[in-house]
Amino acid sequence: MQRRLRSSIATMSVFGLLLPSFVPLLAFDPNYIISDEEMTDYASLDVDGIQRYLDRGYLGDYTTEDLDGETRSAAEIIWNAAQNYQLSPKFILGMLQREQSLVDDDDPSQTQLDWAMGYAVC
């Protein structure tokens, strides 16, 4: 009887420790990933904040011509796009990472750069 009681207590303790790790899985709603407020918070990062985030990979030193023909850093291009389209720079950074791993990649291919946001990739 003592042994069974100890075994039950041990089992409940293990489940008690594991239960908090399962709670986020139970609360996940695939139809709600990000709020409109978070997605449109275009002031959530400034150019320096974006640059610090990009410094972990290739885009930290990347410069290219923007739509106006001006040579700009990736951070400036992301910030300008965020301001023009009123999208959070964090959302844009997340898309760059999700679609082509461009935030962390140290040596992306030209194809990764060409299709950075994943639009029209077949």
Secondary structure, 3 states (H helix, E strand, C coil): CHHHHHHHHHHHHHHHHHHHHHHHHHHCCCCCCCCHHHHCCCCCCCHHHHHHHHCCCHHHCCEEECCCCCEEEHHHHHHHHHHHHCCCHHHHHHHHHHHHCCCCCCCCCHHHHHCCCCCCCC
